[in-house]
């Protein structure tokens, strides 16, 4: 019986707090695993927005990754040291 190796872990920063994630998983998966569902706010009514389609079409999962705003978290992959910022303030 063969065993599969465990995925490599990565340390990421989510809104200023360190968190562990699997290297290579989607940033959306890392956020949801860390309990972060609200990624931005609706510009019209201020209500929270979160991941919806999971394939880069709806734009509901946009966050700032390593200083680059408007990054789709569902199509970005976790790397060690990644800085992820949601736009949930205000």
Secondary structure, 3 states (H helix, E strand, C coil): CCCCCCCCEEEEEECCEEEEEECCCEHHHHHHHCCCCCCEECCCCCCEECCCCCCCCCCCCEEEECCEEEEECCCCECCCCCEEECCCCC
